[in-house]
Amino acid sequence: MHDVARRAFAARQPVDPPAAALSDTAADVANALRPPGFGVVAQVDGQIAGSLLVRLDEATGGRIATLRRVGVLPEYRRLGVADAMVRATLRGLADAGVSRARLLARAELPSTIQWWRVRGFMTDHAVPARDRERLGDGYVMSAFLPTPLVAATAGRMHELGVALAHRLQAGDVIIASGQLGAGKTVLAQGIGDGLGVRGPVISPTFVLSRLHRGTGLGLVHVDAYRLGSAAELEDIDAGAGLGDAVTYIEWGAGLAEGLSDERLEAHIEVDEQGARTVYFSPVGRRWRQFDWDDLARDYQEVAHV
């Protein structure tokens, strides 16, 4: 991990003072890996491609985690390694009961700040003056971690969609991801039923986008599986219904984030027994203020009816 961080940060734009990762020793990294710290490594074809360090804040009982030394080797850049590594780390932290993650972003690297914003991190405040000589100018950024809800069956996934639909507003954007057959379309069907749209909600794989209307909010249902770029998503006018409808985009991760700075990302993981866990990641103030406990209670009560 020491070598990965050193090589990754050496390939970046120079900053003053230099990135602390460049002066770390192997002993520094080993010390950072001791509890309450640990590391995450990303591999591509069995080769280490990236890594990051995590430290749990003991003062908050481990409810807040700090991410450090997030780096990808130069030869593996532009492959989505950093995105996959960070998102998997945040889901793992959420499973462990951590509620928030934070990091330091250097002011001299606006593209890096924007990269973290796309992943739901918001600028909290400037680096405290006492730390600027050591860290340089920058910002503390933080994100609420995903809320995991388990859907053991397809029926429960549908019920989760219905419960979520009752809390949606015009203009909401939901980006759904997960392996083939994970339940993205079933979740969309539940949302459609909860919104009261007319007609069946089926995967729009070949037409790419369907607009479902009903007595209340409409549902724009998009399947981005066959699309190769965000530009292609714009070409099908996926945002046309944003004003008076909810937009739900399957396979939209990495393509649809530009549609809205206020969005909900739903990633579905399937375990060995076939049970699904939906990780809801809030992006923007609308979703940061969302009452996830209320949704969870409503969803669990349905199971006992």
DARAJO-V491028 format. One record per helix or strand of 2 or more residues. SS is the DSSP state (hx for helix, st for strand). FROM is the first residue (numbers start at 0). LEN is the number of residues. If there is no record, write none. Layout:
ss: (SS;SS)
from: (FROM;FROM)
len: (LEN;LEN)
//
This chain:
ss: (hx;hx;hx;st;st;hx;st;hx;hx;st;hx;st;hx;st;st;hx;st;hx;st;st;hx;st;hx;st;st;hx;hx)
from: (1;19;25;36;46;57;63;73;80;99;109;121;128;137;146;153;172;183;208;217;229;244;256;262;275;284;291)
len: (9;3;7;8;10;3;9;3;15;7;9;5;7;7;5;12;6;12;4;6;6;6;3;8;8;4;11)
//
